[in-house]
Amino acid sequence: MAKNTKGNRRRFGAVRQLASGRWQVRYRDPITNQLRPADKTYATKTDAEVTLSQIEADISRGRWTDPDAGKVLFGDYVVTWFKERKLADLTRERHGSVIRRHIVPTFGPLPLVSITTARVRAWRAALLAGGVGEPTVVKAYQILRAVLNTAVDDELIRRNPCRVKGADRYDVPERPVLTVAEVYAIADAIAPRFRLLVLLAAFAGLRFGELAALRRRDIDPASGVLVVRRSQAELQTGRLYDKAPKSAAGVRTVSFPAELWPDALGHLETFAGPGRDGHVFLGPKGGQLRRSNFRDDWIAARKAAGITGNVHFHDLRHTGNTLAAPGASPRELMARMGHSTPRAAMIYQHMVDGRDRAIADRLDALIRETRRKDAPPPYGT
């Protein structure tokens, strides 16, 4: 209860002493125009007046935030945030899993305003100490930061507490680079239906999802050119679907070495699905190619070829990128590999001026130097 004393009124708000002896700040809410108290009281009149002056300055500069707004629970807010995001199916599934498993258990019960940089730092350290992989921790941090950026935009908090230096990235370990001989050793050892898959991953630089989505109409074995239009994705439910590339640079025309042309022609005649829209690569039983129905073949072929170490299928793409680099400009390499660039128009210009064929021809010469001249053709006559 306030003392029966006259408060110190000013043109903006007022301070008054309460029966407890502490000082209270009151001001008009700029949204409702209703008189409201500050969110805490002060030991001295001077402290209260300084706070009132700060509130007045924040309102005049448009920096004032409703103190009650930050009391919204993070768990409630992130549900709405996630529902309003426009995300591809696979991205939505992955983001949802990270939010449920790694973010909500810590921050869900907390009001937005109580999430501090110190809490974010401690949460990140706990995830890493608990054995969560660094890429997953980085993704969780990026999602948390995006949620709280929106909360700043919604004027629920004043600034984003995700301010941990270096938490939004990690050092990718250097991937192995195979030799041409090693690539062909794997291609020779793997099931014939997957031979071209290995060769195109290495010497055309395609991702697994891009290879799995290729249709007959996308590849011309007579001229050694293929077109990447889409990429296959798989949800945790097992549903497969084709999605557009992440950027315009992902849609591209790629030349592949002439040494691969007989392999491509033989593969289309023997293993590809029927019709122009038939998949170029199918699973062992004729269904759609999946990582799960290819993984065992890859591991067995890698071992049979004598390739040691933790070599993944994606390392074939890294190998192709490395082998193609000498003599190719950064733009040409970006175009071939489907990497994003602000100068997308210049990339497509290079794609049609013959330079990509030059890259493929250099790869072809490298293959010819490495392969034994007396090696039998992959598809006998």
JOJO-V938835 format. One record per backbone hydrogen bond with DSSP energy under -1.0 kcal/mol. NH is the residue of the N-H (numbers start at 1). CO is the residue of the C=O. E is the energy in kcal/mol with one decimal. If there is no record, write none. Layout:
BEGIN
<<NH:CO:E> <NH:CO:E>>
END
This chain:
BEGIN
<<3:17:-1.1> <5:3:-2.0> <8:15:-2.3> <9:7:-1.1> <10:13:-2.0> <14:26:-2.6> <15:8:-1.6> <16:24:-2.1> <18:22:-3.1> <19:1:-1.8> <21:18:-2.0> <23:42:-3.6> <24:16:-3.4> <26:14:-2.8> <27:36:-2.4> <29:34:-3.0> <33:29:-2.8> <36:27:-3.1> <38:25:-2.5> <42:23:-2.8> <48:44:-1.7> <49:45:-2.5> <50:46:-2.5> <51:47:-2.1> <52:48:-2.3> <53:49:-2.3> <54:50:-2.1> <55:51:-2.5> <56:52:-2.4> <57:53:-2.3> <58:54:-2.5> <59:55:-2.4> <60:56:-2.2> <61:57:-1.8> <63:58:-3.0> <69:66:-1.3> <71:68:-1.4> <72:69:-1.7> <74:110:-3.2> <75:108:-2.3> <77:73:-2.3> <78:74:-3.0> <80:76:-1.3> <81:77:-2.6> <82:78:-2.7> <83:79:-1.9> <84:80:-1.8> <92:88:-3.0> <93:89:-2.3> <94:90:-2.4> <95:91:-3.0> <96:92:-2.5> <97:93:-1.9> <98:94:-2.1> <99:95:-2.7> <100:96:-2.4> <101:97:-2.4> <102:98:-2.5> <103:99:-1.1> <104:99:-2.8> <107:103:-2.6> <108:104:-2.4> <110:107:-1.5> <112:72:-2.7> <113:70:-2.8> <114:111:-1.4> <115:112:-1.6> <120:116:-2.3> <121:117:-2.6> <122:118:-2.2> <123:119:-2.4> <124:120:-2.4> <125:121:-2.2> <126:122:-2.1> <127:123:-2.0> <128:124:-2.1> <129:125:-2.4> <130:126:-1.8> <131:128:-1.4> <132:127:-2.1> <137:133:-2.2> <138:134:-2.7> <139:135:-2.2> <140:136:-2.6> <141:137:-2.5> <142:138:-2.5> <143:139:-2.3> <144:140:-2.6> <145:141:-2.7> <146:142:-2.0> <147:143:-2.5> <148:144:-2.4> <149:145:-2.1> <150:146:-1.7> <151:147:-1.7> <152:148:-1.8> <153:149:-2.2> <154:150:-2.3> <155:152:-1.7> <156:151:-2.8> <163:161:-2.1> <167:164:-1.9> <169:166:-1.1> <183:179:-2.2> <184:180:-2.3> <185:181:-1.8> <186:182:-1.9> <187:183:-2.4> <188:184:-2.5> <189:185:-1.2> <190:186:-1.9> <194:191:-2.6> <195:192:-1.2> <198:194:-1.9> <199:195:-1.9> <200:196:-2.8> <201:197:-1.8> <202:198:-1.8> <203:199:-3.1> <204:200:-1.7> <206:200:-1.1> <211:207:-2.2> <212:208:-2.7> <213:209:-1.1> <216:278:-2.0> <217:276:-2.3> <218:215:-1.8> <219:216:-1.7> <220:225:-2.9> <224:220:-1.4> <225:220:-1.5> <226:254:-2.5> <227:218:-2.7> <228:252:-3.1> <231:243:-2.2> <232:209:-2.4> <233:241:-3.0> <235:239:-2.5> <238:235:-2.0> <241:233:-2.1> <243:231:-2.8> <250:247:-1.5> <251:248:-1.2> <252:228:-1.3> <254:226:-3.1> <256:224:-2.7> <260:257:-1.8> <261:258:-1.3> <264:260:-2.6> <265:261:-2.6> <266:262:-2.7> <267:263:-2.4> <268:264:-2.3> <269:265:-1.8> <270:266:-1.4> <271:267:-3.3> <272:267:-1.2> <273:279:-3.2> <278:275:-1.7> <280:214:-2.3> <283:287:-3.5> <286:283:-1.8> <295:291:-2.2> <298:294:-2.3> <299:295:-2.6> <300:296:-2.4> <301:297:-2.5> <302:298:-2.5> <303:299:-2.2> <304:300:-2.5> <305:301:-2.0> <306:303:-1.5> <307:302:-2.4> <311:309:-1.7> <315:312:-1.2> <316:313:-2.0> <318:314:-1.5> <319:315:-2.3> <320:316:-2.6> <321:317:-2.3> <322:318:-2.0> <323:319:-2.7> <324:320:-2.1> <328:325:-2.2> <333:329:-2.4> <334:330:-2.7> <335:331:-2.5> <336:332:-2.3> <337:333:-2.4> <338:334:-1.2> <339:334:-2.2> <347:343:-1.5> <348:344:-2.1> <349:345:-1.6> <350:346:-1.9> <351:347:-1.6> <358:354:-1.3> <359:355:-1.7> <360:356:-2.1> <361:357:-2.5> <362:358:-2.0> <363:359:-2.0> <364:360:-2.3> <365:361:-2.2> <366:362:-1.9> <367:363:-2.4> <368:364:-2.5> <369:365:-2.0> <370:366:-1.4> <371:367:-3.1> <375:372:-1.6>>
END
